[in-house]
Structure formats: structure tokens, C-alpha cells
Amino acid sequence: MNDRTFFNEEIETLPKEKLQALQLQRLQAIVERAYTQNEFYRRLYDEAGVKPSDIRTLEDIRKLPFLEKKTVRAAYPYGMAFARPGKEGGAVQIHATSGTTGKSVPVFATKKDIGYWSDLNARELWMTGMRPGDVLLNCYGYGMATGGFGFHYGAMAMDVMAVPMGSDARQYDRMLDFIIDFGVTAMCMTPSVGLYVGNKARERGVDFKETKLKIGLFGAEPWPWETRLKLEELFNITAFDEFGMTEFLGPGMTCECDVRDGMHAWADAFLVECIDPETGEPLPEGSDGELVWTWLSADGTAMIRYRSRDLSRTWWDERCACGRTHPKIASIKGRSDDAVSIRGLIVFPSQVEAALVKFPETGANFRIVVDKKNGLDTFELKVEVKDSALLFDPERVRVVSREMAESVKTVTGNSPKIELVATDSLPRASGGESKTASARVEDRRK
Ligand SMILES: [Zn+2]
């Protein structure tokens, strides 16, 4: 059983046209259910003049209005629910976005959802090379965000032992002890927690070649290829990218296979579109745009055409070199909310990260601060250093700052004023929902 290639071969390798037929069938069913059982959707679709019977092909999804985060928030607390607690088949678990910029968006899971969630996550863990008997150090939050529970259920479903560590990077010493002492073979966390713990491990002199660790699964914030190389070097692992959103019980939405060229998006459970964020028009396959998600397999919550604000692209080959037939999305480039325009040029935190991670002096975190002075944009970049002793050497501070500014200018076109700051002094993303990158941008012009 352990030597099979797929966790769920039948669905993971179902031919594309059969997957699309399944998608259409599930889309029709979910729209019908939303319209007949949910007041919020009935009103939304009546206003748009669209009926469930209008959905005859997958393209017909474009007739349905988008869900914006603010629309969904207005439906708080139970407006998006298919299932409430209190009767058989009802909701048994709730998660919610952090609500830092308004009301939380809740997601309700029935037992059926939890079963599907487990299967999707087990497919992903299996896809990255984990097998029954492996030990997974799970450094996502076990709380209202979904990261911790999602991978935990996936591990249960495939007989992997989960270590429910949680996302607090301050317990790095314990994380490192557990990796060594319990024979941890795989770990999952945000890339910024990964960089932090990896640097701490280096200070402590941990040699990961002496441990069983071999796989790292990172997600919940955009991260460039340079960060992947750094994480692989720090931990002596193969690093994989995964992406999910709390609103859809992510993780379990998308993950890289061993080809590591884009993430498979599970087509039996989700339908992903890519649109022009300005006009809302669909974009041709492979073009950069905003991802829009529809949850096809949902039982407890209705999420149909939800605008994610995440920028990426999608494509769907007949079959990937790994054997899977599901479509792909590229790594998340950034969020349209996080892209800052500085002196007329668009800057993404992930570009800045790519420029900084090359420096051995760079710590785990940075923060972009944009302001306006005398009518001109200012671009300040606070960068945590790995070793705070550096801050007491003015000459090195000057040299490193200048080199970093040049490196950032090369990728963004904008030259920042660098301020090196102590380790752990900046806010850090803990993962679990897709807007975490906003911890990295402070736009004082707003
Ligand atoms: Zn693949």
C-alpha cells in the first residue's frame, strides 16, 4: 500500500473531460441548492436576474455575480451557511478569518466536509512524498484559522503521526528538539516561520543531515523561489508550495507535486477562474490575474465565485508529468491589496523578499513603509537582521544597507531607504489565511 503513487488514484488521475463533467454536475447542484435553500443567494441571484437553470456549461458560471469579501461579511454570522449546528448532518466545526479589517468570514463544516477535507489534505501530503509511518511537525495554528486542523486531518487519514506544534515561532527550541527526538520526517509552516526557525537552528548548530527531516511544506503567504532555496539549504529538505484559504477550509485546495511547476488545484472540490482584477473579465489560460474560487464539494457553507484578491495564473494540461490530471495555479505572486504603487511602479512584498533573502545578514522578516513627503512617495524598508550584533557596527550597517537598497532597486525599480532593525522586532505572519502578507506593508498615505 505504501508504494502506490497516489493517495486517491481514481480521482487524482480522472481524465480532464471527466473532471470537467463532474465539475459541471457539482456546479449545477451547488447553485441550485444555494438558490433554493439560502436566502442570501436567492436575493443575490434574483437581483442579477440569473436562475440555476441558466447554468448549462462550465462557462455559464460567468453569469453568476462575484462574491466580494464585503458582501460575504454582510452575511455574518449565518448568511453563507447551508448547515447550522443542532441536527443530524449539521455543522460540527466552525473556522473563521481573523477579521482584522472587519467582521470575520465564518466557514461551517459538516462531518461530510471534514471527511472530504481529510482526503484532500492526505492527497497533498502523499503528493509531496509523505507515507504512512512518517512524522509531521505541524507548525500551523490550531485555532480559528484552518491550517493546523487541515493538515492534521490529512495526516490522520494517511496514518502519519502529527505533532500539533502550532505556529508560535518563539518555541523554536522545542520545535528543534522534537524534530531530533521524535524522528520528524516532514514539517509544515509559513515560509517566514521557516526562515526564523532555520536561522535559529543554525545558531544552535543543528545538523539536519543527522535528522530524519526530508520534506518541508510551506504556504499561507507569497514566497519567491529564492526563499525556497534558502529553506532547502537551512533544513536540508525538499520544499513544496501549498496554498489555501480559510474561507474554503484551505489547506487542501492546491499543492505542488514533485514536478514543482505550479500547484495542482483539486478540480473535484474547487473551480478556479482567473480574471482581470480591474474589469472582472475572464483571462485566457496562463495570463496573470486574480483568482476566483467556487467550492464545488461544499456541504456546510456556500462559496460561489469568491474573489480572492490573490494574483496568480491558471492552466489545465491533459496530464501532468506526475500523472495527475487536475489543473494548476502558479505560486501566488501577491495580493492585489498588498501590491503597493510607489512612484508609479507596482511593488510586491514577494519581490522585496527575493532581493533580501540573498543576503546572509537578513533575518526572518521585513516591512515596507510607504509615505508621502512634499508630494513625493517615500519608500522605507525595515529589515530584521539575523544577528543583532551587526547593529553596533556602523560601517557594516552602512555597507549592508547600501547593497540591500541596490538589490531591491534591481527587482522593483524603486530604491528604498533601508533601516536595519533587531531580530524579532517586526510583526510576523502566522499563517492560516491568505491576507497575511499585509503584515509586510504599511501604507501611511491612506
Ligand atoms: Zn503534477
Residues whose N, C-alpha, C, O or C-beta is under 5 A from the ligand:
A	BS01	ZN	C257 V259 C320 C322 R324
